[in-house]
Amino acid sequence: MTEHLTRTAPATARVRPSLWRSRSFLLLWSGQTVSEIGTRVSGVAVPLLAADTLGASVFQISLLTFLAWLPYLIFSLPAGILADRVDQRRLMIACDLGRAALLLSLPVVALVGHLTLVFLYVVVGLSGVLTVAFTVAYRSMLPRLVPAEQLVDGNAKLVTSQQFAELAGPTLSGALIALVGAARTFLTTGLSFAVSAVTLLLIRATPDAAPPAAGRVTVRAALGEGLGFVRRQPILVKLLACTTTSNFFVMAASAIEVPFLRRELHASPLVIGLLFSAGAVGGLVAGALADRLSRRIGTARIIWVAMAAPGPLYLLIPLARPGWGVLLFAVGFSAFSANAVLFNVAAMSYRQRITPAPLLGRVNAAFLWICYGVIPLGALLGGTLGSQLGLRPALWICVLGMWSAAVFVVCSPLRRMRDFPPVGDVTRTS
């Protein structure tokens, strides 16, 4: 996208102000980096708390993933309407504070000896509801903070933070669990959301932070507008199908990865954290190079290349063995991390550029409703396959399914494009 516009723009338009000088973006970026680390800490701590402290079965552990993602299926579309009608920054602050309170309740309840699997389910489910509202507002807010030609760079920086969190968070989680136990580890996660809320509070409100258009239509019409816009954009439909398929099988794998590492490969909590951190290296490198790679390879071409090329390396995940063989898991996970970063940066930037600002919350919500809505179903599939077939055979099915998602973008108009057309031509050519 940026490459195509640079070629056709006058020379004076090539100089772009650096995002390093944008106070609002830097506050958003720093807050998200801290909260992403906290999220990755809890991502390891939750299943280990259930497995080791509460003695949960493989299927019971998979239910935690199911409950964390179920709110996307139920609340995404209403959250899109909310994000288009209220101040998105204030909505994000409220969600951060709510998630901080929920997660800080875990060590308190554990301290008094009343922590149960049911209580953990409730905390995970309610946190998921707040995460849905936060995510919709977060993805709709970025275009209000940075110019359109810098969306790829902005998204790349934010995704790089996610990958840094993937690198540091699991290792930190494993170390904290080993030192203070799984329940007390949630003090770190709760405080990270509080830090995110403070950074958002310091962002200066943008003039168009609460677009009024959504308030002039009924709820039913507002819901239909987001889905209708997606249906009218063939490229968005292909991206949605690819993301949905990938998410379904990724979360099926995620629901059983920790039990696989713990029970099949006999990895300790610290080793599990190190493996996930090592696997995040691919995504961290891809995030740092995403803007450059998208301009060199092509903003359209990079989508299907990123989805198809790393696929064979996914097969190393179920091939992992105890001992040094666990490194195969890290290599396969690293390949997927690189894929996810490059694909997400390009696809998200395209969606943000072509969608009218007053409609962006509902379009993002429509995507989340479908491509995240299948995640709890994927988690249930992973738990069922792991229970019925065994953890390793279940992982084979999952990684092959992950790779199959590339078919939607390889067999699409993207295959014949190098770059996306200029913003004004998108609706005619896509």
PyMOL commands that set and color helices and strands:
alter all, ss='L'
color gray80, all
select helices_A, chain A and resi 2-8+11-14+19-21+23-53+58-85+88-111+117-145+148-180+186-202+213-216+219-231+234-264+269-279+281-297+301-308+311-314+316-319+323-354+357-372+375-389+391-404+406-410+413-416+423-429
alter helices_A, ss='H'
color red, helices_A
deselect
rebuild
show_as cartoon
